[in-house]
Every structure is written in structure tokens, then in C-alpha cells.
Amino acid sequence: MTTFKASADIVEVNRYDFEIVADTKEEAESKLKTYLETHCPYPYDHDMVDGVRCIDREPAMETRETESITLK
């Protein structure tokens, strides 16, 4: 029997909660979108960045789709 090595690109869903300092709901949404485009939140990432703080993360994630699999 042969052993194969493989790589897979998998899209996963992580659920985070945020605290956003803003004057309006629209501004808060804009700040969060900008934050997520420029930062990758992670557990215990509690620093305030441009008015946005990651405050919690659900301890589980789910796999949404497999982008590709490559056998080596």
C-alpha cells in the first residue's frame, strides 16, 4: 500500500464578537469592514484598533467548503 501526501485549501467559518466605538450604526459597520480587511482577528486579541476591538470568539468553527486538494 502507498502513502500519499496531500494539501487542501479549506474555507472555514469562525465566529467573533466585536466592540466598536462609533457615532452611528453605519459608521460602526464601515469601521468593522475596514478592520476585517486589514486585520485577522484571533482569540485573546483584545487590542483596540481604529475603534474596533475583538472581544470574544466562539470556540468552534465549521468547514464551509474545500477549495482544492492537491496530491503530492
VOKOLMI-896136 format. One record per residue (C-alpha): residue in one letter; z, y, x. Coordinates in Angstrom, 3 decimals, padded with zeros to 6 digits. Layout:
A_Z_Y_X
...
//
This chain:
M_000.000_000.000_000.000
T_-000.883_003.514_001.277
T_001.322_006.596_001.147
F_-000.394_009.852_000.229
K_000.879_013.356_000.801
A_000.100_015.993_-001.829
S_000.582_019.697_-002.516
A_000.885_021.178_-006.003
D_000.842_024.758_-007.274
I_003.104_024.823_-010.345
V_003.793_027.719_-012.704
E_007.457_027.777_-013.757
V_009.371_029.933_-016.205
N_012.635_031.487_-015.050
R_014.785_033.471_-017.464
Y_016.597_036.535_-016.109
D_018.633_039.279_-017.790
F_018.376_042.854_-016.559
E_020.307_046.092_-016.856
I_018.033_049.164_-016.918
V_019.039_052.816_-016.682
A_016.549_054.878_-018.737
D_016.362_057.553_-021.424
T_014.072_055.648_-023.815
K_013.109_052.076_-024.612
E_009.566_052.821_-023.398
E_010.855_054.127_-020.072
A_013.072_051.055_-019.686
E_010.121_048.761_-020.336
S_007.988_050.656_-017.828
K_010.733_050.515_-015.182
L_011.183_046.768_-015.691
K_007.422_046.116_-015.416
T_007.266_048.131_-012.186
Y_010.348_046.343_-010.833
L_008.842_042.912_-011.551
E_005.522_043.868_-009.941
T_007.262_044.887_-006.708
H_010.361_042.622_-006.568
C_011.078_038.951_-007.032
P_014.447_038.572_-008.811
Y_016.738_035.782_-007.713
P_020.223_034.522_-008.587
Y_023.001_036.814_-007.360
D_020.522_039.684_-006.841
H_022.776_042.400_-008.268
D_021.471_045.440_-006.370
M_020.217_048.377_-008.467
V_016.604_049.150_-007.524
D_014.883_052.156_-009.136
G_017.236_051.971_-012.118
V_016.895_048.200_-012.644
R_019.475_045.523_-011.856
C_019.080_041.750_-012.269
I_022.398_040.731_-013.817
D_022.030_037.079_-014.718
R_019.759_034.066_-014.651
E_019.632_031.065_-016.914
P_020.493_028.074_-014.725
A_017.450_026.041_-015.725
M_013.749_026.606_-015.563
E_010.840_024.903_-017.236
T_007.421_023.974_-015.922
R_004.593_025.583_-017.870
E_001.503_024.255_-016.146
T_000.230_022.681_-012.988
E_-002.360_024.941_-011.363
S_-003.719_022.481_-008.834
I_-002.951_019.295_-006.954
T_-004.375_018.535_-003.530
L_-004.086_015.157_-001.859
K_-003.919_015.216_001.927
//
